[in-house]
């Protein structure tokens, strides 16, 4: 059986460095959970995000992180030239599929997009886990594979709960965008027991390897799995309110991505002699401008919910025109899902993140 060297205690491998990883990746869900506890946000209370919270969490983080992909793709001259056809055809393909779905059935459109979003969120955490496992390749292959399944379980079991409990106060995009299983909530206890068994086996196995082999380099991957599991379980199963779900869902997904792409941008521009704060300012202001513009169109053409932020353009659209703009405005997000799956692959070519994260 293939295995790494269990008896060495190499220096812990990080995505960037200890401070970066703790602040923006590994420690983030714990900081947010601590803030939720300190703010005494009530459990099982239908607490929705207000306009300010929505502006910060959704517009400035969630939507902005979608556009940060531009710096790794369309704004990167070398990357674009190497992948010109793929980068050009992807948004065209996305728009046409989205338009057909939106015209056929808008609710079906949002359902499919919600499942794509869940897949995207899950795979991002898997990507982080693989980076930590490869940078700290000191455990048996079977443990690494089991650890990956534990990570999946930590995210998918709360999603199963969501499908079995249709009276939840949260939604991914629009109300009832997931396919609910009516009168099947009794199954949750079986899934919950299986969830506990998986987590206990993982914890015991981790502690065994940690102390028997003094295998401290297992810790970053373990912290990632633990933080991800707590964030999804607390945000979906325990609290059941929109604010907590948005905090844990959006921040734990968007902030690491924004930070990683910024580091990439810093590395690509440091030869040009530009200062750190100047690069950061223009990085954030460009993302904010794209995010604000997109949300202004969303609100005036589709939602009509944030007039205090975006004003009222006085536009009334027919179903077909609303379907058209829904498809068009979804292009950045859906394209991000596809491109993100590509640029995060750890592969040998010069475009992959392997070179960036020095995983050779």
N, C-alpha and C positions, 0 to 999 in steps of 0.2 A: 504493500500500500504506500502510495506517495505521501511523503510528509516533509515538513521543514525541519529545521534544527531546533528541537525542543530544549536543548540544554544551553543555548547561548542566550545572553540577555543584552541584545543590541540596543543602541539608542532608539528611543521611540521615534517612529516616522510620523510626520505631520503633513497635512495638505500644504500648508505654508510654513507656519512656525507655531510654537505652543500658544502664544498670546492670540494670534489670529484664529486658530482653531477653537480655543476656549470661548472667545468672544462671539465669533460669527458662525460656528458650526456646532461643536460638541456641547458647549455650555448654554447655547441659546434657549432650548426648550426649558431647561431648569430655571434660568433667569425669568422667563415668562411665567412659568408655573408659580414661582415665588412671588412675583408681582401680583398674580391673580389672588393668591392666598392673603397677601398683605392688604390688598384693596378690598378684601372680604366680599368678593363677588358671589352672590348666592347661587346655590346649586338648584337645578330644576326650576329656574325662573326664566320666563320668556323675555330675556333682555336683549333687545336689538341694538345694533350699532347706530349711534347718532351721526349727524352729518360730519362733525369734526373727526370722529373715530373712523368713519368710512373714508374720509378724505386722506387721512394719514395711512391707514392700513391697506385699503384697497387701491386707491389711485397712486399714492406715493411709493408703495411697496409692490403690491401685486401686479398692477398694470405696468408700472415702471420696469419691473424685472423682466417682463416680456420683451420690452424694447432694448434691454441691455444686450440681448442676443445680437443686435445689429453690430456691436463692436467686435464680435467674434466671427461675423459672417460678412454682411454687406458693406460695413465700414472698414473691413480689413481687406486691403487691396490684394494681397497675396492669396488669402483664403478665397476671395471671390473669384479671382482668375483661375484658381485650381478647381473650383467647383461651380463655374459659371452656369452651366446648364441646369444643374440640380437646384441651385439657389434661385434661378429665374423661373423654372417650371413649377417649383413647389407651391408658391402662393397662387399661381394660376390654377393649378389642380385643386388646391384647397377651396378657392372661391367657387369654382364650378360645382364641386360636390356639395359645398355648404348651401349654395343657391338652390340646387335641386331639392335638398332635404328641407330647407326652410319653406319653399313653395309648397311642397307636399304636405308637411305637417310641422309646425313650429315647435310643438311640444316634443315630438320625436327628435327634432334637431337638437334641442337642449339636453335631452336624455343621452343621446350619443356623445355630445360634447362633454357632458358630465363624466361619463365613463372614461373618455379619453383623458380628461383632466386627472382623474384618480390614478390612471395608469402612469401618467406623466409624473405625478407627485411621488408615487411609489418607486418608480425607476430612478428618480433623482437620489433618493435615500440609498437605494441599492448601489448607485454609482459611488457615493461617498464611502459606503462600506467596503466596496472592492478596492478603492484607493488605500484605505487603512489596512486592509488585509494584505495587499501587495507590498506596502511599505513596511509592514511588520510581519513578514512571512515566516513565522516561527511556530505555527500550530499545524496539527495534522490536517490533511485535506478534508477528511470527513467532518472534522469540527468546523472548518470554514464553510462547508456546504450546509451543515446544520444551522450555523449562525445566520446564513443568508435566509434560510427558511423561517427562522425565528423573527428576523426583521420583517419579512413578508407577513407573518402571522400577526405581528404587532400592529400592522396597518390594516390588514384585511378583516380581522375579526371585528373591529369596530364598524367597518363598512357592512359586514354581515348583520350586525346589530341594527344598523340604520335601515336595512332592507326589511327587517322583521318587525320594526316598530314605526309604523307610518304616522304616529302622532308626535314625532320629534319636532322641536321648534326650529330646527335648522334646515337649510337647503344648500346645495352646492352652487347652482346658478339661479334656478327658479323653483318655485314650490312644486314638490312631487316630481322632480326631474329623474329620480331613481325609480326603478321598478319595484314596488313594494309587494311583499308576500303577505296577503291578508290572512289573519287568524293563524299565523305560524309562530307567534312570539314564544310559545312554549319550547321551541327548539333552541332558544338562546341559552338556556341553562346547560344544555349538552355542549354547545360551542364554547361557553364560558369555562366549563370544566376542562375541556381539551386545551383551551388557551392557558389555563393555570398549569396544567401538566407540562406543556411545552416550555413555559417560562421557568418552571422549577427545574426541569431537566437541564435547561441551558445554564441557569445560574449555578447549579451544583457542578456541572462539567467545567464551567469557567473557573470557579474557585479551585477545583481540583488541579487543573492545569496551571493556574496562577501560582499556587503555593508549592505544589510538588516539583515543578520545573523552574520555579522563580521566573515565570514567563510574563514579566511586567509589560511587554510590548503588546499584549492582548488588550490592554486597558482602553485605548482609543476606540477600537471597534466595539467593545462592550458598552462604553458610554454612549456611542452613537445609537446602538440598538436599544438601550434602556431609555434614552431621551426621546427617541422616535416613538417607542411603544407608549410611554407615559403621555406624550403630547396627543397622540391619536385617541387613546383610551379616555383621557380626561376631557378632551375637546368634544368628543362625540358621545361617549357612553355616560360619563359621570355628570358633567355640567348641563348638557342639553340646553345651551342658549347661544344665540348668534354671536354675541360679543366674544365669549371665550373660544368658541370654535374658530372665529376669524383671527383672533390673536394667535392661537397655536397653529392654525392651518396656514395662514398667509405669512406670518413673520418667520416661522421655521422653514418655510420653503423659499420665500423671496429674498430674505436678507443674505443667506449664504451665497445664493446665485449672484446677487448684486456685488457682493464683496469679491467673489472669485473673478468675475469679469473685470472688475476694477483693477485687481492685481495684474491681470493679463494686460489691460490697457496701460498700466504703469510700466510694465516691463517692455512693452512695445514702443513707448514714447520716452523712456528715460534717456535714450541716446540723443534725443532732440533738445535736452537741457531744460525741459519744462518743469516747473516746481510742482511738488506734490499737491498743494492746496489748489493751485490753478487747474491742474488736471481733474481733481475731484470736483471742483465747482462746475466746470463745463460738462463733465460726465453726468452729474446729477441734474443740471439745468436742462440738458438736452433730453434726458429721460423724462423729466417732469413735463416738458413742453409736449412731447409725444403723448404721454399718458393723459394730460389734461385735455388736449385736443380730441383724442379718441373718446374720452368719457363725455365730453360736451356733445359730440355727435350722437353717442349712444343715448344720452338723456333726452335730447330734443327730437331724435328720429324714432326712438323705440320706447324708452322707459317713462319719461316725463315724471321723474320722482325727485330730482335734485335741482329744482328751479332756483333755490336760494344760492346755489353755487354756480350754475351754468346759465341762469336766466331762462327766459321763455321765448323761443324763436317763432312761436305761433304757427308751427307746422303740423298739419294733419295729413297722415299718409294712409293710403289704401293698404289692404292686406299684402298685395304683391310688392308695393314699394317698401313696406316694412320688412318683408321677407328679403328683399334685395339688400337693404342697408344692414339687416342683421347678418347676412352672409358676408357682406363686404367688411363690416367692422369686426367680424370674427377672424378674418384672415391673419392679422398679426399674431393673435393668440394661438390659433391652430398651427400656423407655420412655425411658431416657436416650439410647439410640442414636437413637431417632426424634426426640425433642425437640431433641437436640443438632444434628441435621441442619437443624432449623428455625431455632434461635436464632443459629446461626453464619452464616446467609445474609447477604450484604452487599446490603441492599435499601434502598428509599427510605422505608419507613414508620418510625414512631417506635419500633417494637419491635426492629428489626434491630440487629445489631452495628455497622452503618455509622455510626449516630449516636454510639455509644459510642467507636468508634475514630477518629471524625472523618475519615471517608473521602470527605466531600463534595468 
